[in-house]
Amino acid sequence: MNSPFPGMDPFLEEPAYWADFHSRFMNAWCEAIDAALPEHYEASLGEHVYLDGPKEAYIEILHRPDRSLVAVLELLSPANKEQPGRTEDLAKRRAILVQQVHLVELDLLLGGRRLPMQQPLPDGDYYYLLSRAEKRLDCDVFAWSLRQALPKLPAPLRAPDRDIIIDLAAVFATAYERGRYGRKISYHDHVPRFLSDEDRVWTRHIINSVQGR
């Protein structure tokens, strides 16, 4: 069963599902990146260990043959967006930003505080922040709403190699199918807490339409 939503499924933000979804999404994302990389690159999963939270995977893009680090790609979790984990996560972020390494931060959460930026973020529910090593004062920001499909977005490589483009909608579909969330989530039990009143009505309409009510 596919997710009833056109893009991110807000029910997956619930604590009962998020940790499992995070792991499955990161595995599917890493596989998609590795399949798109030129021969002289590879993608692998690393693991953060937090003092006040569970271990979480991140993706490294490495340049071969020396396996030097080119880019780090993160999927934010609730622990990254609220204290006490937020302070530790921002420290790890600063440590990456002082290196000649690209950083990608994907936020598929409606709840919690957004990452600090010098300029206000554009309107959106979900964000993909790309900080390139050679353009540290700038950040490419991609935003989309709950009602939109996850977009195709760039993963940066080392110059002169061009970005690869990853279809996040396909990554999400793989993670959703592998997690069998269509049979795990009780969509009619409640509406996710972080939704606006307008999106709560839309969400209930989506669920009722798909399930024939």
MDTraj code that builds the backbone (N, CA, C; nanometers):
import mdtraj as md
import numpy as np

residues = "MET ASN SER PRO PHE PRO GLY MET ASP PRO PHE LEU GLU GLU PRO ALA TYR TRP ALA ASP PHE HIS SER ARG PHE MET ASN ALA TRP CYS GLU ALA ILE ASP ALA ALA LEU PRO GLU HIS TYR GLU ALA SER LEU GLY GLU HIS VAL TYR LEU ASP GLY PRO LYS GLU ALA TYR ILE GLU ILE LEU HIS ARG PRO ASP ARG SER LEU VAL ALA VAL LEU GLU LEU LEU SER PRO ALA ASN LYS GLU GLN PRO GLY ARG THR GLU ASP LEU ALA LYS ARG ARG ALA ILE LEU VAL GLN GLN VAL HIS LEU VAL GLU LEU ASP LEU LEU LEU GLY GLY ARG ARG LEU PRO MET GLN GLN PRO LEU PRO ASP GLY ASP TYR TYR TYR LEU LEU SER ARG ALA GLU LYS ARG LEU ASP CYS ASP VAL PHE ALA TRP SER LEU ARG GLN ALA LEU PRO LYS LEU PRO ALA PRO LEU ARG ALA PRO ASP ARG ASP ILE ILE ILE ASP LEU ALA ALA VAL PHE ALA THR ALA TYR GLU ARG GLY ARG TYR GLY ARG LYS ILE SER TYR HIS ASP HIS VAL PRO ARG PHE LEU SER ASP GLU ASP ARG VAL TRP THR ARG HIS ILE ILE ASN SER VAL GLN GLY ARG".split()
xyz = np.array([
    [0.0843, -0.1198, 0.0000],
    [0.0000, 0.0000, 0.0000],
    [0.0873, 0.1241, 0.0000],
    [0.0541, 0.2213, -0.0869],
    [0.1241, 0.3485, -0.0891],
    [0.0674, 0.4409, 0.0173],
    [0.1444, 0.5431, 0.0536],
    [0.0939, 0.6439, 0.1460],
    [-0.0249, 0.7153, 0.0825],
    [-0.1267, 0.7499, 0.1604],
    [-0.2407, 0.8230, 0.1041],
    [-0.2085, 0.9679, 0.0697],
    [-0.0937, 1.0171, 0.1127],
    [-0.0585, 1.1570, 0.0911],
    [0.0276, 1.1740, -0.0334],
    [0.0164, 1.2892, -0.0985],
    [0.0953, 1.3114, -0.2203],
    [0.2441, 1.3259, -0.1943],
    [0.2817, 1.3629, -0.0728],
    [0.4224, 1.3813, -0.0389],
    [0.4551, 1.3154, 0.0940],
    [0.5125, 1.3930, 0.1844],
    [0.5438, 1.3421, 0.3170],
    [0.4160, 1.3049, 0.3910],
    [0.4202, 1.1940, 0.4631],
    [0.3066, 1.1480, 0.5434],
    [0.3230, 1.2032, 0.6844],
    [0.2371, 1.2979, 0.7283],
    [0.2564, 1.3590, 0.8601],
    [0.2372, 1.2625, 0.9762],
    [0.1699, 1.1505, 0.9524],
    [0.1527, 1.0517, 1.0596],
    [0.2862, 0.9895, 1.0993],
    [0.3834, 0.9893, 1.0090],
    [0.5136, 0.9301, 1.0394],
    [0.5940, 1.0135, 1.1385],
    [0.5475, 1.1358, 1.1642],
    [0.6142, 1.2205, 1.2627],
    [0.5849, 1.1761, 1.4055],
    [0.4853, 1.0926, 1.4213],
    [0.4508, 1.0441, 1.5548],
    [0.5659, 0.9607, 1.6124],
    [0.5897, 0.9705, 1.7439],
    [0.7002, 0.8960, 1.8068],
    [0.6959, 0.7459, 1.7815],
    [0.5768, 0.6904, 1.7644],
    [0.5655, 0.5459, 1.7432],
    [0.6289, 0.5013, 1.6127],
    [0.6423, 0.5923, 1.5163],
    [0.6906, 0.5548, 1.3830],
    [0.8208, 0.6227, 1.3427],
    [0.8536, 0.7380, 1.4035],
    [0.9613, 0.8201, 1.3469],
    [1.0966, 0.7508, 1.3452],
    [1.1377, 0.6899, 1.4552],
    [1.2720, 0.6299, 1.4608],
    [1.2883, 0.5229, 1.3531],
    [1.1868, 0.4403, 1.3358],
    [1.1921, 0.3362, 1.2344],
    [1.1936, 0.3974, 1.0948],
    [1.1085, 0.4995, 1.0728],
    [1.1055, 0.5655, 0.9421],
    [1.2387, 0.6327, 0.9120],
    [1.2975, 0.6965, 1.0099],
    [1.4269, 0.7634, 0.9896],
    [1.5300, 0.6639, 0.9375],
    [1.5382, 0.5494, 0.9996],
    [1.6357, 0.4481, 0.9580],
    [1.6082, 0.3991, 0.8167],
    [1.4821, 0.3706, 0.7873],
    [1.4475, 0.3187, 0.6543],
    [1.4683, 0.4246, 0.5462],
    [1.4328, 0.5496, 0.5760],
    [1.4521, 0.6558, 0.4783],
    [1.6006, 0.6769, 0.4504],
    [1.6821, 0.6765, 0.5548],
    [1.8250, 0.6987, 0.5349],
    [1.8882, 0.5876, 0.4522],
    [1.8457, 0.4652, 0.4760],
    [1.8972, 0.3538, 0.3947],
    [1.8573, 0.3683, 0.2486],
    [1.7297, 0.4023, 0.2250],
    [1.6827, 0.4183, 0.0873],
    [1.7490, 0.5382, 0.0201],
    [1.7690, 0.6456, 0.0943],
    [1.8340, 0.7655, 0.0407],
    [1.9795, 0.7352, 0.0037],
    [2.0487, 0.6654, 0.0914],
    [2.1878, 0.6287, 0.0648],
    [2.1982, 0.5391, -0.0591],
    [2.1073, 0.4448, -0.0725],
    [2.1072, 0.3572, -0.1897],
    [2.0856, 0.4368, -0.3179],
    [1.9922, 0.5333, -0.3135],
    [1.9634, 0.6142, -0.4316],
    [2.0837, 0.7005, -0.4696],
    [2.1512, 0.7563, -0.3710],
    [2.2704, 0.8363, -0.3973],
    [2.3812, 0.7499, -0.4545],
    [2.4053, 0.6363, -0.3919],
    [2.5139, 0.5485, -0.4374],
    [2.4917, 0.5028, -0.5816],
    [2.3663, 0.4769, -0.6173],
    [2.3356, 0.4324, -0.7534],
    [2.3576, 0.5423, -0.8567],
    [2.3484, 0.6696, -0.8145],
    [2.3615, 0.7814, -0.9076],
    [2.5031, 0.8372, -0.9155],
    [2.5911, 0.7958, -0.8267],
    [2.7248, 0.8532, -0.8199],
    [2.8139, 0.8055, -0.9345],
    [2.9043, 0.8922, -0.9818],
    [3.0084, 0.8468, -1.0741],
    [3.0982, 0.7431, -1.0065],
    [3.1765, 0.6725, -1.0873],
    [3.2590, 0.5625, -1.0376],
    [3.3581, 0.6054, -0.9295],
    [3.4036, 0.7288, -0.9335],
    [3.5061, 0.7716, -0.8377],
    [3.4471, 0.8296, -0.7087],
    [3.3230, 0.7930, -0.6806],
    [3.2587, 0.8294, -0.5535],
    [3.1914, 0.7064, -0.4945],
    [3.1624, 0.7174, -0.3653],
    [3.0795, 0.6163, -0.2999],
    [3.0001, 0.6837, -0.1890],
    [2.8893, 0.6229, -0.1509],
    [2.8070, 0.6724, -0.0408],
    [2.8005, 0.5659, 0.0677],
    [2.8066, 0.6104, 0.1911],
    [2.7983, 0.5159, 0.3022],
    [2.7231, 0.5804, 0.4177],
    [2.6734, 0.4966, 0.5080],
    [2.6020, 0.5436, 0.6259],
    [2.6981, 0.5557, 0.7436],
    [2.6931, 0.6709, 0.8097],
    [2.7623, 0.6881, 0.9372],
    [2.6588, 0.6932, 1.0478],
    [2.7037, 0.7154, 1.1696],
    [2.6114, 0.7131, 1.2824],
    [2.6521, 0.8155, 1.3866],
    [2.5592, 0.9043, 1.4207],
    [2.5783, 0.9970, 1.5316],
    [2.5409, 0.9276, 1.6619],
    [2.6139, 0.9562, 1.7664],
    [2.5797, 0.9076, 1.8999],
    [2.5548, 1.0296, 1.9870],
    [2.4308, 1.0463, 2.0329],
    [2.3931, 1.1619, 2.1129],
    [2.3874, 1.1244, 2.2608],
    [2.4243, 1.2202, 2.3450],
    [2.4200, 1.1959, 2.4886],
    [2.2763, 1.1831, 2.5383],
    [2.1850, 1.2605, 2.4774],
    [2.0467, 1.2648, 2.5259],
    [1.9479, 1.2080, 2.4255],
    [1.9922, 1.1177, 2.3410],
    [1.9002, 1.0626, 2.2424],
    [1.9548, 0.9378, 2.1792],
    [1.8753, 0.8759, 2.0899],
    [1.9197, 0.7516, 2.0257],
    [2.0240, 0.7786, 1.9188],
    [2.0941, 0.6743, 1.8772],
    [2.1862, 0.6852, 1.7646],
    [2.1073, 0.7125, 1.6372],
    [2.1660, 0.7929, 1.5482],
    [2.0985, 0.8252, 1.4233],
    [2.1964, 0.8219, 1.3076],
    [2.1481, 0.7711, 1.1958],
    [2.2323, 0.7578, 1.0775],
    [2.2395, 0.8893, 1.0003],
    [2.3502, 0.9079, 0.9324],
    [2.3658, 1.0147, 0.8348],
    [2.4401, 0.9557, 0.7158],
    [2.4435, 1.0285, 0.6050],
    [2.5065, 0.9796, 0.4826],
    [2.6343, 1.0572, 0.4559],
    [2.7376, 0.9859, 0.4178],
    [2.8618, 1.0464, 0.3723],
    [2.8822, 1.0161, 0.2247],
    [2.9162, 1.1172, 0.1476],
    [2.9625, 1.0965, 0.0110],
    [3.1142, 1.1080, 0.0135],
    [3.1814, 1.0045, -0.0345],
    [3.3277, 0.9952, -0.0277],
    [3.3865, 0.9929, -0.1677],
    [3.5044, 1.0513, -0.1801],
    [3.5755, 1.0544, -0.3084],
    [3.6782, 0.9423, -0.3100],
    [3.6769, 0.8652, -0.4152],
    [3.7695, 0.7532, -0.4280],
    [3.8915, 0.7963, -0.5091],
    [4.0083, 0.7317, -0.4866],
    [4.0290, 0.6114, -0.4042],
    [4.0636, 0.6398, -0.2586],
    [4.0880, 0.7667, -0.2236],
    [4.1334, 0.7950, -0.0869],
    [4.0191, 0.8006, 0.0144],
    [3.8932, 0.7978, -0.0348],
    [3.7740, 0.8010, 0.0494],
    [3.7695, 0.9281, 0.1355],
    [3.8138, 1.0376, 0.0768],
    [3.8046, 1.1663, 0.1463],
    [3.6593, 1.2134, 0.1476],
    [3.6230, 1.2828, 0.2539],
    [3.4841, 1.3229, 0.2744],
    [3.4485, 1.4417, 0.1857],
    [3.3405, 1.4275, 0.1098],
    [3.2937, 1.5316, 0.0185],
    [3.1691, 1.6002, 0.0724],
    [3.0749, 1.5228, 0.1231],
    [2.9472, 1.5787, 0.1667],
    [2.8876, 1.4946, 0.2790],
    [2.8122, 1.5615, 0.3655],
    [2.7352, 1.4963, 0.4714],
    [2.5889, 1.5329, 0.4502],
    [2.5016, 1.4318, 0.4539],
    [2.3584, 1.4534, 0.4349],
    [2.2841, 1.4025, 0.5575],
    [2.2006, 1.4891, 0.6135],
    [2.1303, 1.4596, 0.7375],
    [1.9797, 1.4654, 0.7166],
    [1.9062, 1.3812, 0.7873],
    [1.7620, 1.3915, 0.8010],
    [1.7344, 1.4283, 0.9460],
    [1.6786, 1.5475, 0.9680],
    [1.6556, 1.5940, 1.1040],
    [1.5521, 1.5086, 1.1750],
    [1.5679, 1.4992, 1.3065],
    [1.4735, 1.4288, 1.3923],
    [1.4223, 1.5240, 1.4995],
    [1.3140, 1.4892, 1.5683],
    [1.2638, 1.5761, 1.6750],
    [1.3710, 1.6111, 1.7784],
    [1.4594, 1.5172, 1.8088],
    [1.5650, 1.5435, 1.9075],
    [1.6623, 1.6508, 1.8598],
    [1.6761, 1.6693, 1.7276],
    [1.7644, 1.7722, 1.6738],
    [1.7033, 1.9114, 1.6849],
    [1.5703, 1.9179, 1.7000],
    [1.4998, 2.0451, 1.6884],
    [1.4532, 2.1024, 1.8212],
    [1.4716, 2.0267, 1.9289],
    [1.4328, 2.0731, 2.0618],
    [1.5439, 2.0400, 2.1610],
    [1.5452, 2.1136, 2.2721],
    [1.6434, 2.0858, 2.3760],
    [1.6067, 1.9570, 2.4498],
    [1.7079, 1.8864, 2.5043],
    [1.8509, 1.9219, 2.5086],
    [1.9302, 1.8828, 2.3841],
    [1.8702, 1.8040, 2.2937],
    [1.9467, 1.7547, 2.1791],
    [1.9843, 1.8619, 2.0787],
    [1.9077, 1.9718, 2.0738],
    [1.9333, 2.0761, 1.9749],
    [2.0724, 2.1369, 1.9914],
    [2.1135, 2.1624, 2.1155],
    [2.2453, 2.2220, 2.1392],
    [2.3564, 2.1322, 2.0875],
    [2.3479, 2.0039, 2.1151],
    [2.4493, 1.9097, 2.0689],
    [2.4490, 1.8989, 1.9172],
    [2.3289, 1.9000, 1.8576],
    [2.3206, 1.8900, 1.7127],
    [2.3793, 2.0138, 1.6452],
    [2.3532, 2.1319, 1.6988],
    [2.4077, 2.2540, 1.6398],
    [2.5598, 2.2576, 1.6519],
    [2.6139, 2.1999, 1.7587],
    [2.7597, 2.1917, 1.7723],
    [2.8186, 2.1016, 1.6642],
    [2.7537, 1.9882, 1.6370],
    [2.7998, 1.8987, 1.5299],
    [2.7898, 1.9691, 1.3948],
    [2.6842, 2.0468, 1.3775],
    [2.6655, 2.1219, 1.2525],
    [2.7799, 2.2218, 1.2321],
    [2.8149, 2.2964, 1.3365],
    [2.9242, 2.3945, 1.3261],
    [3.0561, 2.3267, 1.2939],
    [3.0771, 2.2076, 1.3498],
    [3.2014, 2.1349, 1.3239],
    [3.2141, 2.0957, 1.1773],
    [3.1028, 2.0649, 1.1130],
    [3.1042, 2.0319, 0.9700],
    [3.1263, 2.1574, 0.8867],
    [3.0623, 2.2679, 0.9261],
    [3.0660, 2.3890, 0.8459],
    [3.2031, 2.4550, 0.8416],
    [3.2914, 2.4222, 0.9347],
    [3.4268, 2.4794, 0.9294],
    [3.5195, 2.3950, 0.8421],
    [3.4695, 2.2831, 0.7913],
    [3.5480, 2.1977, 0.7026],
    [3.5116, 2.2258, 0.5567],
    [3.5958, 2.1819, 0.4668],
    [3.5667, 2.1935, 0.3237],
    [3.4798, 2.0757, 0.2805],
    [3.3619, 2.0729, 0.3364],
    [3.2680, 1.9632, 0.3153],
    [3.1295, 2.0227, 0.2925],
    [3.0587, 1.9725, 0.1929],
    [2.9204, 2.0147, 0.1703],
    [2.8315, 1.9573, 0.2806],
    [2.7260, 2.0317, 0.3146],
    [2.6307, 1.9842, 0.4152],
    [2.4890, 1.9983, 0.3615],
    [2.4140, 1.8882, 0.3681],
    [2.2725, 1.8872, 0.3316],
    [2.1923, 1.8511, 0.4560],
    [2.0885, 1.9318, 0.4837],
    [2.0005, 1.9060, 0.5975],
    [1.8567, 1.9018, 0.5461],
    [1.7942, 1.7875, 0.5630],
    [1.6578, 1.7650, 0.5168],
    [1.5652, 1.7630, 0.6379],
    [1.4653, 1.8515, 0.6356],
    [1.3701, 1.8619, 0.7463],
    [1.2321, 1.8185, 0.6971],
    [1.1919, 1.6987, 0.7357],
    [1.0606, 1.6448, 0.6998],
    [0.9666, 1.6446, 0.8198],
    [0.9895, 1.7384, 0.9110],
    [0.9099, 1.7483, 1.0328],
    [0.8350, 1.8807, 1.0365],
    [0.7078, 1.8748, 1.0703],
    [0.6311, 1.9970, 1.0894],
    [0.6589, 2.0596, 1.2250],
    [0.6867, 1.9780, 1.3240],
    [0.7073, 2.0265, 1.4592],
    [0.8509, 2.0658, 1.4872],
    [0.8708, 2.1360, 1.5979],
    [1.0046, 2.1730, 1.6431],
    [1.0551, 2.3008, 1.5789],
    [1.1678, 2.3477, 1.6277],
    [1.2286, 2.4722, 1.5799],
    [1.3073, 2.4477, 1.4519],
    [1.3018, 2.5438, 1.3609],
    [1.3783, 2.5344, 1.2373],
    [1.5253, 2.5641, 1.2650],
    [1.6101, 2.5220, 1.1726],
    [1.7529, 2.5493, 1.1861],
    [1.7782, 2.6990, 1.1760],
    [1.8762, 2.7497, 1.2527],
    [1.9040, 2.8937, 1.2495],
    [1.9641, 2.9365, 1.1163],
    [1.9097, 3.0456, 1.0615],
    [1.9566, 3.1009, 0.9356],
    [1.9684, 3.2521, 0.9499],
    [2.0561, 3.3142, 0.8705],
    [2.0698, 3.4591, 0.8757],
    [1.9469, 3.5298, 0.8203],
    [1.8818, 3.4696, 0.7212],
    [1.7627, 3.5255, 0.6602],
    [1.6429, 3.4352, 0.6899],
    [1.5223, 3.4923, 0.6954],
    [1.4031, 3.4094, 0.7195],
    [1.3874, 3.3039, 0.6101],
    [1.3414, 3.1877, 0.6491],
    [1.3148, 3.0823, 0.5516],
    [1.1912, 3.1168, 0.4694],
    [1.1852, 3.0729, 0.3445],
    [1.0631, 3.0929, 0.2660],
    [0.9492, 3.0107, 0.3243],
    [0.8267, 3.0458, 0.2841],
    [0.7114, 2.9702, 0.3313],
    [0.7228, 2.8241, 0.2873],
    [0.6875, 2.7358, 0.3757],
    [0.6915, 2.5938, 0.3437],
    [0.6696, 2.5111, 0.4686],
    [0.6420, 2.3839, 0.4481],
    [0.6288, 2.2897, 0.5588],
    [0.7552, 2.2061, 0.5767],
    [0.8247, 2.1831, 0.4650],
    [0.9439, 2.0986, 0.4663],
    [1.0573, 2.1714, 0.3933],
    [1.1805, 2.1412, 0.4359],
    [1.2949, 2.2155, 0.3840],
    [1.4132, 2.1237, 0.3544],
    [1.4891, 2.1666, 0.2547],
    [1.6134, 2.1005, 0.2146],
    [1.7170, 2.2113, 0.2056],
    [1.8132, 2.2110, 0.2962],
    [1.9149, 2.3151, 0.3038],
    [2.0473, 2.2591, 0.2538],
    [2.1044, 2.3258, 0.1556],
    [2.2298, 2.2811, 0.0950],
    [2.3351, 2.3895, 0.1128],
    [2.4332, 2.3621, 0.1989],
    [2.5445, 2.4531, 0.2225],
    [2.6678, 2.3974, 0.1529],
    [2.7104, 2.4665, 0.0480],
    [2.8247, 2.4209, -0.0305],
    [2.9552, 2.4687, 0.0339],
    [3.0557, 2.3832, 0.0286],
    [3.1838, 2.4152, 0.0919],
    [3.2447, 2.5430, 0.0364],
    [3.2273, 2.5674, -0.0941],
    [3.2884, 2.6838, -0.1579],
    [3.2014, 2.8095, -0.1475],
    [3.0811, 2.7980, -0.0878],
    [2.9898, 2.9121, -0.0770],
    [2.9317, 2.9168, 0.0646],
    [3.0195, 2.9175, 0.1647],
    [2.9734, 2.9018, 0.3010],
    [2.8788, 3.0135, 0.3476],
    [2.8915, 3.1339, 0.2957],
    [2.8038, 3.2418, 0.3400],
    [2.6650, 3.2326, 0.2796],
    [2.6497, 3.1472, 0.1804],
    [2.5200, 3.1281, 0.1161],
    [2.4690, 2.9869, 0.1433],
    [2.3391, 2.9704, 0.1313],
    [2.2783, 2.8385, 0.1487],
    [2.1636, 2.8263, 0.0491],
    [2.1637, 2.7198, -0.0273],
    [2.0525, 2.6934, -0.1179],
    [1.9375, 2.6346, -0.0365],
    [1.8225, 2.6999, -0.0422],
    [1.7063, 2.6575, 0.0363],
    [1.5939, 2.6154, -0.0580],
    [1.5471, 2.4931, -0.0393],
    [1.4342, 2.4402, -0.1160],
    [1.3204, 2.4147, -0.0169],
    [1.2022, 2.4628, -0.0490],
    [1.0877, 2.4487, 0.0413],
    [0.9664, 2.3981, -0.0364],
    [0.8841, 2.3202, 0.0301],
    [0.7596, 2.2724, -0.0300],
    [0.6587, 2.2449, 0.0801],
    [0.5350, 2.2250, 0.0414],
    [0.4274, 2.2117, 0.1394],
    [0.3878, 2.0662, 0.1601],
    [0.3100, 2.0450, 0.2624],
    [0.2539, 1.9134, 0.2926],
    [0.1769, 1.8569, 0.1746],
    [0.1179, 1.9437, 0.0948],
    [0.0299, 1.9004, -0.0134],
    [0.1036, 1.8730, -0.1440],
    [0.2350, 1.8906, -0.1439],
    [0.3144, 1.8682, -0.2639],
    [0.3967, 1.7404, -0.2514],
    [0.4278, 1.6817, -0.3662],
    [0.5179, 1.5668, -0.3684],
    [0.6580, 1.6090, -0.3264],
    [0.7322, 1.5162, -0.2697],
    [0.8724, 1.5450, -0.2413],
    [0.9447, 1.5676, -0.3734],
    [1.0295, 1.6693, -0.3807],
    [1.0913, 1.7056, -0.5093],
    [1.2163, 1.6249, -0.5418],
    [1.2654, 1.6462, -0.6633],
    [1.3966, 1.5980, -0.7039],
    [1.4979, 1.7065, -0.6702],
    [1.6012, 1.6699, -0.5942],
    [1.6915, 1.7719, -0.5408],
    [1.8373, 1.7306, -0.5587],
    [1.9283, 1.8309, -0.5602],
    [2.0694, 1.8022, -0.5869],
    [2.1439, 1.7510, -0.4640],
    [2.2350, 1.6591, -0.4879],
    [2.3342, 1.6176, -0.3888],
    [2.4704, 1.6600, -0.4444],
    [2.5465, 1.7392, -0.3721],
    [2.6675, 1.8009, -0.4271],
    [2.7879, 1.7077, -0.4282],
    [2.8718, 1.7259, -0.5288],
    [2.9961, 1.6510, -0.5416],
    [3.1132, 1.7500, -0.5413],
    [3.2324, 1.7004, -0.5648],
    [3.3521, 1.7846, -0.5660],
    [3.3732, 1.8405, -0.7063],
    [3.3994, 1.9698, -0.7148],
    [3.4257, 2.0328, -0.8454],
    [3.5443, 1.9635, -0.9129],
    [3.5346, 1.9454, -1.0456],
    [3.4367, 1.9988, -1.1407],
    [3.3159, 1.9085, -1.1640],
    [3.2974, 1.8049, -1.0829],
    [3.1847, 1.7149, -1.1032],
    [3.0533, 1.7841, -1.0679],
    [2.9523, 1.7596, -1.1490],
    [2.8222, 1.8212, -1.1280],
    [2.7436, 1.7480, -1.0191],
    [2.6479, 1.8204, -0.9631],
    [2.5564, 1.7588, -0.8672],
    [2.4863, 1.6384, -0.9303],
    [2.4549, 1.5420, -0.8476],
    [2.3613, 1.4381, -0.8895],
    [2.2225, 1.4787, -0.8400],
    [2.1201, 1.4335, -0.9069],
    [1.9826, 1.4695, -0.8704],
    [1.9125, 1.3449, -0.8160],
    [1.8576, 1.3597, -0.6967],
    [1.7934, 1.2474, -0.6290],
    [1.6437, 1.2737, -0.6160],
    [1.5644, 1.1765, -0.6546],
    [1.4188, 1.1849, -0.6465],
    [1.3751, 1.1455, -0.5045],
    [1.3495, 1.2459, -0.4214],
    [1.3129, 1.2166, -0.2832],
    [1.1764, 1.1497, -0.2728],
    [1.0878, 1.1733, -0.3699],
    [0.9585, 1.1041, -0.3691],
    [0.9773, 0.9535, -0.3845],
    [1.0715, 0.9138, -0.4707],
    [1.0991, 0.7712, -0.4886],
    [1.1647, 0.7127, -0.3643],
    [1.2524, 0.7903, -0.3010],
    [1.3154, 0.7458, -0.1761],
    [1.2094, 0.7244, -0.0690],
    [1.1190, 0.8221, -0.0565],
    [1.0123, 0.8096, 0.0427],
    [0.9250, 0.6870, 0.0152],
    [0.8878, 0.6659, -0.1109],
    [0.8024, 0.5520, -0.1462],
    [0.8691, 0.4204, -0.1091],
    [1.0003, 0.4114, -0.1307],
    [1.0732, 0.2895, -0.0944],
    [1.0703, 0.2681, 0.0556],
    [1.0985, 0.3749, 0.1317],
    [1.1000, 0.3636, 0.2780],
    [0.9612, 0.3281, 0.3314],
    [0.8576, 0.3893, 0.2750],
    [0.7208, 0.3632, 0.3197],
    [0.6819, 0.2174, 0.2938],
    [0.7164, 0.1688, 0.1765],
    [0.6828, 0.0299, 0.1430],
    [0.7596, -0.0680, 0.2315],
    [0.8904, -0.0439, 0.2503],
    [0.9703, -0.1343, 0.3323],
    [0.9231, -0.1357, 0.4772],
    [0.8755, -0.0210, 0.5247],
    [0.8276, -0.0132, 0.6626],
    [0.6868, -0.0658, 0.6813],
    [0.6166, -0.0936, 0.5703],
    [0.4788, -0.1426, 0.5742],
    [0.3903, -0.0523, 0.6602],
    [0.4113, 0.0779, 0.6452],
    [0.3358, 0.1726, 0.7270],
    [0.1889, 0.1773, 0.6893],
    [0.1554, 0.1374, 0.5671],
    [0.0159, 0.1361, 0.5264],
    [-0.0704, 0.0464, 0.6135],
    [-0.0114, -0.0581, 0.6682],
    [-0.0883, -0.1470, 0.7560],
    [-0.0605, -0.1207, 0.9034],
    [0.0444, -0.0428, 0.9345],
    [0.0783, -0.0142, 1.0747],
    [0.0056, 0.1088, 1.1284],
    [-0.0131, 0.2088, 1.0432],
    [-0.0693, 0.3355, 1.0888],
    [-0.2218, 0.3287, 1.0886],
    [-0.2814, 0.3650, 1.1997],
    [-0.4278, 0.3733, 1.2100],
    [-0.4682, 0.5161, 1.1755],
    [-0.4907, 0.5404, 1.0470],
    [-0.5131, 0.6769, 1.0003],
    [-0.6403, 0.7405, 1.0550],
    [-0.7386, 0.6604, 1.0920],
    [-0.8652, 0.7172, 1.1388],
    [-0.8683, 0.7412, 1.2890],
    [-0.7631, 0.7055, 1.3597],
    [-0.7652, 0.7208, 1.5051],
    [-0.7514, 0.8661, 1.5485],
    [-0.6739, 0.9452, 1.4754],
    [-0.6489, 1.0836, 1.5154],
    [-0.5906, 1.1594, 1.3970],
    [-0.5677, 1.2882, 1.4162],
    [-0.5007, 1.3720, 1.3172],
    [-0.3710, 1.4208, 1.3793],
    [-0.2596, 1.4184, 1.3053],
    [-0.1312, 1.4609, 1.3623],
    [-0.1384, 1.5983, 1.4271],
    [-0.0710, 1.6142, 1.5391],
    [-0.0870, 1.7317, 1.6248],
    [-0.0267, 1.8593, 1.5678],
    [0.0718, 1.8509, 1.4779],
    [0.1393, 1.9704, 1.4310],
    [0.0702, 2.0377, 1.3123],
    [-0.0414, 1.9850, 1.2664],
    [-0.1080, 2.0404, 1.1503],
    [-0.1856, 2.1670, 1.1847],
    [-0.1921, 2.2598, 1.0882],
    [-0.2789, 2.3760, 1.1020],
    [-0.4239, 2.3309, 1.0905],
    [-0.5170, 2.4182, 1.1301],
    [-0.6586, 2.3829, 1.1214],
    [-0.6967, 2.3501, 0.9768],
    [-0.6469, 2.4286, 0.8824],
    [-0.6784, 2.4060, 0.7415],
    [-0.6221, 2.2732, 0.6935],
    [-0.4992, 2.2411, 0.7355],
    [-0.4381, 2.1148, 0.6934],
    [-0.5005, 1.9947, 0.7637],
    [-0.5556, 2.0167, 0.8817],
    [-0.6260, 1.9071, 0.9505],
    [-0.7508, 1.8660, 0.8709],
    [-0.8220, 1.9665, 0.8197],
    [-0.9398, 1.9378, 0.7382],
    [-0.8984, 1.8667, 0.6096],
    [-0.7921, 1.9167, 0.5471],
    [-0.7428, 1.8547, 0.4228],
    [-0.6966, 1.7114, 0.4474],
    [-0.6255, 1.6900, 0.5576],
    [-0.5764, 1.5561, 0.5912],
    [-0.6910, 1.4588, 0.6114],
    [-0.7933, 1.5022, 0.6838],
    [-0.9077, 1.4137, 0.7057],
    [-0.9780, 1.3829, 0.5731],
    [-0.9836, 1.4803, 0.4842],
    [-1.0445, 1.4574, 0.3524],
    [-0.9637, 1.3542, 0.2744],
    [-0.8312, 1.3652, 0.2790],
    [-0.7442, 1.2691, 0.2084],
    [-0.7686, 1.1286, 0.2611],
    [-0.7706, 1.1139, 0.3911],
    [-0.7889, 0.9807, 0.4512],
    [-0.9255, 0.9232, 0.4146],
    [-1.0282, 1.0048, 0.4243],
    [-1.1626, 0.9565, 0.3928],
    [-1.1770, 0.9203, 0.2468],
    [-1.1144, 0.9971, 0.1587],
    [-1.1238, 0.9709, 0.0152],
    [-1.0561, 0.8403, -0.0221],
    [-0.9376, 0.8186, 0.0338],
    [-0.8602, 0.6998, 0.0002],
    [-0.9280, 0.5743, 0.0549],
    [-0.9835, 0.5842, 0.1726],
    [-1.0406, 0.4673, 0.2360],
    [-1.1923, 0.4561, 0.2143],
    [-1.2437, 0.5410, 0.1240],
    [-1.3819, 0.5260, 0.0818],
    [-1.4849, 0.5629, 0.1830],
    [-1.4531, 0.6655, 0.2664],
    [-1.5516, 0.7071, 0.3660],
    [-1.5981, 0.8485, 0.3357],
])
top = md.Topology()
chain = top.add_chain()
for i, resn in enumerate(residues, 1):
    res = top.add_residue(resn, chain, resSeq=i)
    for name in ("N", "CA", "C"):
        top.add_atom(name, md.element.get_by_symbol(name[0]), res)
traj = md.Trajectory(xyz[None], top)
